[in-house]
Amino acid sequence: MACWQCGAEIDAAELFCPTCETLQPPDPKTDHFARLGVERRFAQDVTAITKAHRKLQRRLHPDRFVNRGDRVRMLALQHATSLNDAARILRDPLKRADYLLSLAGREMDAEEGTLKLDPAFLMEVFELREAIGELGGTDAHVERGRLERDIAARYEARLAELAEGLDAEGERSPAELDGLAQLAAQLRYLRNILDDLQELE
Ligand SMILES: [Zn+2]
């Protein structure tokens, strides 16, 4: 890749041209993990992601480029946007899982309409929704707390299974990817139920 300013040959991953120090455009082929300089896997230290994000944000903050011309200002803004997207997605375990699945060829947003949830899971959801609907009376808060812990445990168990599958060594078979997509979809459901339950407080 050539520097857009001075024409020097540079690595596509360079943020600044080593020759003229001009800010380069974000590389569209860079994934969110590489953008933040963290390993591409599910298991992440969220504090490290936040730190890497802040550090790059400071280096690439549009305010630092106010006197550097329109093109550079525009590039700084593009970098800031890409960095914020990367951090937002990688900090959230469900978004991070969906993103890893998309890198493996499973676009979770596109699958939402076609992915068939396991009937046993749909029954589980039905029963949980029913239990929430029946909450009431003097000890409702006790029952609500119990339900919340129950759903959180189901959520954590699936999340651990998904994490293990996503970070397993080697290529994932289509059947394995189906299983992981199923887990990711179930996690979205459980999180929605938990959110609804917490709103009842
Ligand atoms: Zn240059």
py3Dmol code that shows the C-alpha trace and the ligand (Angstrom):
import py3Dmol

protein = """\
ATOM      1  CA  MET A   1       0.000   0.000   0.000  1.00  0.00           C
ATOM      2  CA  ALA A   2       1.244   3.498  -0.802  1.00  0.00           C
ATOM      3  CA  CYS A   3       0.921   6.469   1.558  1.00  0.00           C
ATOM      4  CA  TRP A   4      -1.792   8.755   0.106  1.00  0.00           C
ATOM      5  CA  GLN A   5       0.297  11.796   0.990  1.00  0.00           C
ATOM      6  CA  CYS A   6       3.917  11.038   0.035  1.00  0.00           C
ATOM      7  CA  GLY A   7       3.573   7.781  -1.924  1.00  0.00           C
ATOM      8  CA  ALA A   8       5.956   5.800   0.308  1.00  0.00           C
ATOM      9  CA  GLU A   9       5.231   2.055   0.402  1.00  0.00           C
ATOM     10  CA  ILE A  10       3.717   1.152   3.795  1.00  0.00           C
ATOM     11  CA  ASP A  11       2.092  -1.776   5.576  1.00  0.00           C
ATOM     12  CA  ALA A  12      -1.736  -1.624   5.397  1.00  0.00           C
ATOM     13  CA  ALA A  13      -1.879  -1.986   9.193  1.00  0.00           C
ATOM     14  CA  GLU A  14       0.163   1.223   9.785  1.00  0.00           C
ATOM     15  CA  LEU A  15      -1.905   4.039  11.247  1.00  0.00           C
ATOM     16  CA  PHE A  16       0.673   6.684  10.342  1.00  0.00           C
ATOM     17  CA  CYS A  17       3.102   6.775   7.419  1.00  0.00           C
ATOM     18  CA  PRO A  18       6.604   6.169   8.874  1.00  0.00           C
ATOM     19  CA  THR A  19       8.068   8.581   6.283  1.00  0.00           C
ATOM     20  CA  CYS A  20       5.801  11.654   6.440  1.00  0.00           C
ATOM     21  CA  GLU A  21       3.817  10.769   9.613  1.00  0.00           C
ATOM     22  CA  THR A  22       0.471  11.351   7.880  1.00  0.00           C
ATOM     23  CA  LEU A  23      -2.610   9.533   9.175  1.00  0.00           C
ATOM     24  CA  GLN A  24      -3.644   6.684   6.839  1.00  0.00           C
ATOM     25  CA  PRO A  25      -7.193   5.454   6.072  1.00  0.00           C
ATOM     26  CA  PRO A  26      -8.539   2.617   8.271  1.00  0.00           C
ATOM     27  CA  ASP A  27      -7.884  -0.728   6.580  1.00  0.00           C
ATOM     28  CA  PRO A  28     -11.331  -2.210   5.745  1.00  0.00           C
ATOM     29  CA  LYS A  29      -9.870  -5.725   5.993  1.00  0.00           C
ATOM     30  CA  THR A  30      -8.872  -5.204   9.635  1.00  0.00           C
ATOM     31  CA  ASP A  31     -11.241  -7.022  11.981  1.00  0.00           C
ATOM     32  CA  HIS A  32     -12.312  -5.571  15.346  1.00  0.00           C
ATOM     33  CA  PHE A  33      -9.791  -7.694  17.250  1.00  0.00           C
ATOM     34  CA  ALA A  34      -6.836  -6.589  15.130  1.00  0.00           C
ATOM     35  CA  ARG A  35      -8.071  -2.989  15.256  1.00  0.00           C
ATOM     36  CA  LEU A  36      -7.800  -3.014  19.048  1.00  0.00           C
ATOM     37  CA  GLY A  37      -4.688  -5.192  19.039  1.00  0.00           C
ATOM     38  CA  VAL A  38      -6.228  -8.088  20.993  1.00  0.00           C
ATOM     39  CA  GLU A  39      -6.221 -11.781  20.144  1.00  0.00           C
ATOM     40  CA  ARG A  40      -9.069 -13.051  17.961  1.00  0.00           C
ATOM     41  CA  ARG A  41     -10.992 -15.304  20.350  1.00  0.00           C
ATOM     42  CA  PHE A  42     -14.030 -15.272  22.617  1.00  0.00           C
ATOM     43  CA  ALA A  43     -12.208 -15.223  25.963  1.00  0.00           C
ATOM     44  CA  GLN A  44     -11.278 -11.576  26.540  1.00  0.00           C
ATOM     45  CA  ASP A  45     -10.176  -9.356  29.373  1.00  0.00           C
ATOM     46  CA  VAL A  46     -12.730  -6.547  29.055  1.00  0.00           C
ATOM     47  CA  THR A  47     -10.476  -4.168  31.026  1.00  0.00           C
ATOM     48  CA  ALA A  48      -7.691  -4.739  28.480  1.00  0.00           C
ATOM     49  CA  ILE A  49     -10.147  -3.979  25.646  1.00  0.00           C
ATOM     50  CA  THR A  50     -11.190  -0.740  27.354  1.00  0.00           C
ATOM     51  CA  LYS A  51      -7.533   0.228  27.889  1.00  0.00           C
ATOM     52  CA  ALA A  52      -6.557  -0.511  24.273  1.00  0.00           C
ATOM     53  CA  HIS A  53      -9.601   1.449  23.085  1.00  0.00           C
ATOM     54  CA  ARG A  54      -8.734   4.508  25.214  1.00  0.00           C
ATOM     55  CA  LYS A  55      -5.099   4.455  24.145  1.00  0.00           C
ATOM     56  CA  LEU A  56      -5.948   4.346  20.429  1.00  0.00           C
ATOM     57  CA  GLN A  57      -8.762   6.846  20.900  1.00  0.00           C
ATOM     58  CA  ARG A  58      -6.232   9.333  22.291  1.00  0.00           C
ATOM     59  CA  ARG A  59      -3.826   8.773  19.376  1.00  0.00           C
ATOM     60  CA  LEU A  60      -6.589   9.058  16.791  1.00  0.00           C
ATOM     61  CA  HIS A  61      -8.878  11.627  18.391  1.00  0.00           C
ATOM     62  CA  PRO A  62     -10.239  14.009  15.718  1.00  0.00           C
ATOM     63  CA  ASP A  63      -9.292  16.989  17.941  1.00  0.00           C
ATOM     64  CA  ARG A  64      -5.616  16.182  17.360  1.00  0.00           C
ATOM     65  CA  PHE A  65      -6.020  16.727  13.632  1.00  0.00           C
ATOM     66  CA  VAL A  66      -8.009  19.964  13.502  1.00  0.00           C
ATOM     67  CA  ASN A  67      -5.236  21.843  11.705  1.00  0.00           C
ATOM     68  CA  ARG A  68      -4.274  19.026   9.366  1.00  0.00           C
ATOM     69  CA  GLY A  69      -6.624  19.525   6.413  1.00  0.00           C
ATOM     70  CA  ASP A  70      -9.980  18.055   5.410  1.00  0.00           C
ATOM     71  CA  ARG A  71      -8.731  14.658   4.285  1.00  0.00           C
ATOM     72  CA  VAL A  72      -6.866  13.959   7.533  1.00  0.00           C
ATOM     73  CA  ARG A  73      -9.770  15.221   9.650  1.00  0.00           C
ATOM     74  CA  MET A  74     -12.106  12.905   7.758  1.00  0.00           C
ATOM     75  CA  LEU A  75      -9.731   9.957   8.251  1.00  0.00           C
ATOM     76  CA  ALA A  76      -9.446  10.679  11.982  1.00  0.00           C
ATOM     77  CA  LEU A  77     -13.222  10.629  12.223  1.00  0.00           C
ATOM     78  CA  GLN A  78     -13.379   7.295  10.344  1.00  0.00           C
ATOM     79  CA  HIS A  79     -10.792   5.808  12.703  1.00  0.00           C
ATOM     80  CA  ALA A  80     -12.671   7.069  15.762  1.00  0.00           C
ATOM     81  CA  THR A  81     -15.920   5.517  14.475  1.00  0.00           C
ATOM     82  CA  SER A  82     -14.285   2.158  13.659  1.00  0.00           C
ATOM     83  CA  LEU A  83     -12.603   2.059  17.063  1.00  0.00           C
ATOM     84  CA  ASN A  84     -15.837   2.788  18.904  1.00  0.00           C
ATOM     85  CA  ASP A  85     -17.648   0.065  16.939  1.00  0.00           C
ATOM     86  CA  ALA A  86     -14.879  -2.427  17.681  1.00  0.00           C
ATOM     87  CA  ALA A  87     -14.885  -1.683  21.417  1.00  0.00           C
ATOM     88  CA  ARG A  88     -18.696  -1.705  21.680  1.00  0.00           C
ATOM     89  CA  ILE A  89     -18.909  -5.115  19.989  1.00  0.00           C
ATOM     90  CA  LEU A  90     -15.962  -6.781  21.709  1.00  0.00           C
ATOM     91  CA  ARG A  91     -16.884  -5.633  25.232  1.00  0.00           C
ATOM     92  CA  ASP A  92     -20.320  -7.283  25.050  1.00  0.00           C
ATOM     93  CA  PRO A  93     -20.091 -11.111  25.224  1.00  0.00           C
ATOM     94  CA  LEU A  94     -23.145 -11.719  23.045  1.00  0.00           C
ATOM     95  CA  LYS A  95     -22.083  -9.191  20.397  1.00  0.00           C
ATOM     96  CA  ARG A  96     -18.558 -10.620  20.519  1.00  0.00           C
ATOM     97  CA  ALA A  97     -19.934 -14.166  20.000  1.00  0.00           C
ATOM     98  CA  ASP A  98     -22.142 -13.000  17.112  1.00  0.00           C
ATOM     99  CA  TYR A  99     -19.148 -11.228  15.590  1.00  0.00           C
ATOM    100  CA  LEU A 100     -16.936 -14.334  15.822  1.00  0.00           C
ATOM    101  CA  LEU A 101     -19.740 -16.341  14.217  1.00  0.00           C
ATOM    102  CA  SER A 102     -19.970 -13.758  11.416  1.00  0.00           C
ATOM    103  CA  LEU A 103     -16.204 -14.093  10.849  1.00  0.00           C
ATOM    104  CA  ALA A 104     -16.815 -17.853  10.550  1.00  0.00           C
ATOM    105  CA  GLY A 105     -19.519 -17.198   7.930  1.00  0.00           C
ATOM    106  CA  ARG A 106     -22.639 -17.177  10.141  1.00  0.00           C
ATOM    107  CA  GLU A 107     -24.289 -13.758  10.050  1.00  0.00           C
ATOM    108  CA  MET A 108     -26.515 -13.889  13.139  1.00  0.00           C
ATOM    109  CA  ASP A 109     -28.725 -10.939  12.120  1.00  0.00           C
ATOM    110  CA  ALA A 110     -29.441 -12.616   8.782  1.00  0.00           C
ATOM    111  CA  GLU A 111     -30.069 -15.971  10.472  1.00  0.00           C
ATOM    112  CA  GLU A 112     -32.601 -14.615  12.939  1.00  0.00           C
ATOM    113  CA  GLY A 113     -35.478 -15.263  10.530  1.00  0.00           C
ATOM    114  CA  THR A 114     -34.310 -18.701   9.395  1.00  0.00           C
ATOM    115  CA  LEU A 115     -32.690 -20.203  12.473  1.00  0.00           C
ATOM    116  CA  LYS A 116     -35.070 -22.709  14.086  1.00  0.00           C
ATOM    117  CA  LEU A 117     -34.871 -22.647  17.840  1.00  0.00           C
ATOM    118  CA  ASP A 118     -34.703 -26.021  19.536  1.00  0.00           C
ATOM    119  CA  PRO A 119     -38.319 -27.000  20.534  1.00  0.00           C
ATOM    120  CA  ALA A 120     -37.128 -28.008  24.015  1.00  0.00           C
ATOM    121  CA  PHE A 121     -35.709 -24.518  24.452  1.00  0.00           C
ATOM    122  CA  LEU A 122     -38.952 -22.903  23.237  1.00  0.00           C
ATOM    123  CA  MET A 123     -40.787 -24.911  25.905  1.00  0.00           C
ATOM    124  CA  GLU A 124     -38.281 -23.702  28.488  1.00  0.00           C
ATOM    125  CA  VAL A 125     -38.893 -20.079  27.404  1.00  0.00           C
ATOM    126  CA  PHE A 126     -42.653 -20.614  27.539  1.00  0.00           C
ATOM    127  CA  GLU A 127     -42.441 -21.944  31.104  1.00  0.00           C
ATOM    128  CA  LEU A 128     -40.162 -19.126  32.228  1.00  0.00           C
ATOM    129  CA  ARG A 129     -42.472 -16.501  30.702  1.00  0.00           C
ATOM    130  CA  GLU A 130     -45.416 -18.189  32.425  1.00  0.00           C
ATOM    131  CA  ALA A 131     -43.636 -18.163  35.792  1.00  0.00           C
ATOM    132  CA  ILE A 132     -42.874 -14.444  35.333  1.00  0.00           C
ATOM    133  CA  GLY A 133     -46.499 -13.769  34.402  1.00  0.00           C
ATOM    134  CA  GLU A 134     -47.659 -15.474  37.598  1.00  0.00           C
ATOM    135  CA  LEU A 135     -45.484 -13.370  39.882  1.00  0.00           C
ATOM    136  CA  GLY A 136     -47.546 -11.537  42.469  1.00  0.00           C
ATOM    137  CA  GLY A 137     -48.637 -11.470  46.080  1.00  0.00           C
ATOM    138  CA  THR A 138     -46.652 -10.704  49.207  1.00  0.00           C
ATOM    139  CA  ASP A 139     -43.606 -12.890  48.517  1.00  0.00           C
ATOM    140  CA  ALA A 140     -43.347 -11.912  44.807  1.00  0.00           C
ATOM    141  CA  HIS A 141     -39.904 -10.358  45.357  1.00  0.00           C
ATOM    142  CA  VAL A 142     -38.586 -13.634  46.805  1.00  0.00           C
ATOM    143  CA  GLU A 143     -39.944 -15.640  43.881  1.00  0.00           C
ATOM    144  CA  ARG A 144     -38.678 -13.023  41.413  1.00  0.00           C
ATOM    145  CA  GLY A 145     -35.173 -13.254  42.913  1.00  0.00           C
ATOM    146  CA  ARG A 146     -35.280 -17.036  42.652  1.00  0.00           C
ATOM    147  CA  LEU A 147     -36.392 -16.858  39.001  1.00  0.00           C
ATOM    148  CA  GLU A 148     -33.715 -14.316  38.210  1.00  0.00           C
ATOM    149  CA  ARG A 149     -30.985 -16.575  39.630  1.00  0.00           C
ATOM    150  CA  ASP A 150     -32.453 -19.557  37.783  1.00  0.00           C
ATOM    151  CA  ILE A 151     -32.455 -17.756  34.406  1.00  0.00           C
ATOM    152  CA  ALA A 152     -28.994 -16.279  35.025  1.00  0.00           C
ATOM    153  CA  ALA A 153     -27.662 -19.796  35.690  1.00  0.00           C
ATOM    154  CA  ARG A 154     -29.173 -21.078  32.420  1.00  0.00           C
ATOM    155  CA  TYR A 155     -27.627 -18.089  30.640  1.00  0.00           C
ATOM    156  CA  GLU A 156     -24.167 -18.626  32.173  1.00  0.00           C
ATOM    157  CA  ALA A 157     -24.179 -22.356  31.369  1.00  0.00           C
ATOM    158  CA  ARG A 158     -24.933 -21.674  27.688  1.00  0.00           C
ATOM    159  CA  LEU A 159     -22.435 -18.837  27.538  1.00  0.00           C
ATOM    160  CA  ALA A 160     -19.698 -21.145  28.897  1.00  0.00           C
ATOM    161  CA  GLU A 161     -20.621 -23.778  26.305  1.00  0.00           C
ATOM    162  CA  LEU A 162     -20.566 -21.194  23.511  1.00  0.00           C
ATOM    163  CA  ALA A 163     -17.206 -19.812  24.717  1.00  0.00           C
ATOM    164  CA  GLU A 164     -15.703 -23.292  24.705  1.00  0.00           C
ATOM    165  CA  GLY A 165     -16.999 -23.988  21.203  1.00  0.00           C
ATOM    166  CA  LEU A 166     -15.847 -20.666  19.772  1.00  0.00           C
ATOM    167  CA  ASP A 167     -12.342 -20.970  21.206  1.00  0.00           C
ATOM    168  CA  ALA A 168     -11.858 -24.664  20.373  1.00  0.00           C
ATOM    169  CA  GLU A 169      -8.783 -25.487  18.290  1.00  0.00           C
ATOM    170  CA  GLY A 170      -9.148 -26.121  14.562  1.00  0.00           C
ATOM    171  CA  GLU A 171     -11.840 -25.532  11.955  1.00  0.00           C
ATOM    172  CA  ARG A 172     -15.506 -25.671  12.946  1.00  0.00           C
ATOM    173  CA  SER A 173     -17.684 -28.052  10.894  1.00  0.00           C
ATOM    174  CA  PRO A 174     -21.018 -26.696   9.524  1.00  0.00           C
ATOM    175  CA  ALA A 175     -22.857 -28.812  12.133  1.00  0.00           C
ATOM    176  CA  GLU A 176     -20.704 -27.363  14.920  1.00  0.00           C
ATOM    177  CA  LEU A 177     -21.389 -23.838  13.629  1.00  0.00           C
ATOM    178  CA  ASP A 178     -25.116 -24.645  13.624  1.00  0.00           C
ATOM    179  CA  GLY A 179     -24.830 -25.643  17.270  1.00  0.00           C
ATOM    180  CA  LEU A 180     -22.973 -22.446  18.160  1.00  0.00           C
ATOM    181  CA  ALA A 181     -25.457 -20.270  16.264  1.00  0.00           C
ATOM    182  CA  GLN A 182     -28.262 -22.048  18.147  1.00  0.00           C
ATOM    183  CA  LEU A 183     -26.577 -21.277  21.484  1.00  0.00           C
ATOM    184  CA  ALA A 184     -26.044 -17.620  20.508  1.00  0.00           C
ATOM    185  CA  ALA A 185     -29.729 -17.293  19.545  1.00  0.00           C
ATOM    186  CA  GLN A 186     -30.847 -18.901  22.830  1.00  0.00           C
ATOM    187  CA  LEU A 187     -28.607 -16.532  24.769  1.00  0.00           C
ATOM    188  CA  ARG A 188     -30.320 -13.541  23.143  1.00  0.00           C
ATOM    189  CA  TYR A 189     -33.675 -14.915  24.280  1.00  0.00           C
ATOM    190  CA  LEU A 190     -32.525 -15.522  27.824  1.00  0.00           C
ATOM    191  CA  ARG A 191     -31.005 -12.066  28.053  1.00  0.00           C
ATOM    192  CA  ASN A 192     -34.267 -10.498  26.865  1.00  0.00           C
ATOM    193  CA  ILE A 193     -36.188 -12.438  29.515  1.00  0.00           C
ATOM    194  CA  LEU A 194     -33.714 -11.340  32.191  1.00  0.00           C
ATOM    195  CA  ASP A 195     -34.009  -7.709  31.062  1.00  0.00           C
ATOM    196  CA  ASP A 196     -37.812  -7.931  31.210  1.00  0.00           C
ATOM    197  CA  LEU A 197     -37.673  -9.490  34.656  1.00  0.00           C
ATOM    198  CA  GLN A 198     -35.327  -6.776  35.936  1.00  0.00           C
ATOM    199  CA  GLU A 199     -37.678  -4.114  34.573  1.00  0.00           C
ATOM    200  CA  LEU A 200     -40.424  -5.469  36.832  1.00  0.00           C
ATOM    201  CA  GLU A 201     -38.495  -4.299  39.901  1.00  0.00           C
TER     202      GLU A 201
END
"""
ligand_1 = """\
1
ZN
Zn 3.782 9.357 3.749
"""
view = py3Dmol.view(width=600, height=400)
view.addModel(protein, "pdb")
view.setStyle({"model": 0}, {"cartoon": {"style": "trace"}})
view.addModel(ligand_1, "xyz")
view.setStyle({"model": 1}, {"stick": {}})
view.zoomTo()
view.show()
